[in-house]
């Protein structure tokens, strides 16, 4: 499958899922509302609530019925929040630096 065919397939998959799955549609609309709020200056990105980094911060909705009520988490903390891997990659780096630096 060529890259163009893959993009077309993904677009069609998302279009069908949007119309067939009300939960997916609700999540999509919440994400769009939050992204637009950032784009138009009604909301701004904040550091990760888990580890404090400013790099790669993502929006997390605890309640999709409140689209502008988001938590800001880096990819590592966000994945950990959903049970997908380690929490706080930057926290782990800080701990490693502390150990290697010999400070307590």
CORNORJO-V815812 format. One record per residue. N is the residue number from 0. PSI is psi in whole degrees, -180 to 180 (* if undefined). D_CENTER is the distance of its C-alpha to the mean C-alpha in Angstrom with 2 decimals. Layout:
BEGIN
N|PSI|D_CENTER / N|PSI|D_CENTER
END
This chain:
BEGIN
0|130|28.31 / 1|162|27.90 / 2|-39|24.61 / 3|-40|25.72 / 4|-38|26.52 / 5|-43|23.14 / 6|-42|21.38 / 7|-42|23.92 / 8|-46|23.38 / 9|-41|19.60 / 10|-46|20.27 / 11|-40|22.95 / 12|-47|21.00 / 13|-39|18.24 / 14|-46|21.12 / 15|-43|23.00 / 16|-40|20.19 / 17|-43|19.41 / 18|-27|23.12 / 19|-24|23.70 / 20|105|20.89 / 21|-34|20.66 / 22|-43|17.60 / 23|-42|15.65 / 24|-43|17.20 / 25|-43|16.23 / 26|-43|12.49 / 27|-46|12.89 / 28|-36|14.95 / 29|-43|12.67 / 30|-42|9.86 / 31|-43|12.86 / 32|-43|14.36 / 33|-41|11.60 / 34|-42|11.34 / 35|-37|15.14 / 36|-39|15.47 / 37|-47|13.93 / 38|-38|16.10 / 39|12|19.15 / 40|13|18.91 / 41|-11|18.57 / 42|150|15.46 / 43|153|14.31 / 44|148|11.50 / 45|166|12.39 / 46|161|12.44 / 47|132|10.48 / 48|-22|12.20 / 49|-47|12.79 / 50|-7|14.43 / 51|-1|14.80 / 52|156|13.71 / 53|-8|12.98 / 54|129|11.94 / 55|36|8.66 / 56|137|6.89 / 57|156|3.42 / 58|141|4.42 / 59|125|5.41 / 60|120|8.71 / 61|-29|11.54 / 62|108|13.90 / 63|-14|13.41 / 64|-8|16.93 / 65|79|15.90 / 66|-23|13.49 / 67|2|13.77 / 68|91|13.41 / 69|157|9.86 / 70|145|9.03 / 71|120|7.64 / 72|141|6.65 / 73|169|7.18 / 74|-39|6.45 / 75|-49|9.63 / 76|-37|9.39 / 77|-45|6.26 / 78|-41|8.43 / 79|-37|11.38 / 80|-36|10.48 / 81|7|10.53 / 82|26|13.58 / 83|74|12.65 / 84|-173|14.26 / 85|149|15.03 / 86|136|13.59 / 87|63|13.75 / 88|-41|14.67 / 89|-31|15.93 / 90|-40|17.82 / 91|-40|19.45 / 92|-42|20.44 / 93|-40|21.98 / 94|-42|23.87 / 95|-43|25.14 / 96|-39|26.31 / 97|-44|28.05 / 98|-47|29.80 / 99|-30|30.86 / 100|-15|31.94 / 101|11|34.02 / 102|158|32.91 / 103|*|32.34
END
